[in-house]
Amino acid sequence: MHSPEKLDDDYSANEDSNVSAELETSITLNGDLQEGNDSENKNLGNSNALANGLSSMLINIIRDFDSKADDTLKSQNHLSSSLDRLTTELDQLLEDAPFPFIMQHASRISNVIDFALQ
C-alpha cells in the first residue's frame, strides 16, 4: 500500500499535471510568448479580429471623408474664383455703361456676391 506521504506526493504530482494540461503556450502576433487556456486565447483572437475589422472600416471611412473634404475645398476655390471674375466683369460693365438701370441691377448682383463670400 501507499504511505500517506506517498499519496500526498502522488496527488500533488497529479494536480501539477492537470494544471499544466490546462495551460497552453502560444506566440502572439508580435512574437511575445503567451500562456493561457484555450478560451482566453480564443477571446484574444476574437478581440484582435474585431479590432482589425474596426480599424479597417475606420481607415476606409476616414479616407472617404478626406476625399470629400478635398473635393469640397476645390469646389469652394472654384466658386470663389468665379465670383471674383463676375465681380470684375460687373465693375467693367459699370465703367463702360453707367446707365441708372444697369447700376441698380449691378448693385443687387454685388449684394448677392458679397453675401455669398461671407
Secondary structure, 3 states (H helix, E strand, C coil): CCCHHHHHHHHHHHHHHHHHHHCEEEECCCCCEEEECHHHHHHHHHHHHHHHHHHHHHHHHHHHHHHHHHHHHHHHHHHHHHHHHHHHHHHHHHHHCCCHHHHHHHHHHHHHHHHHHC
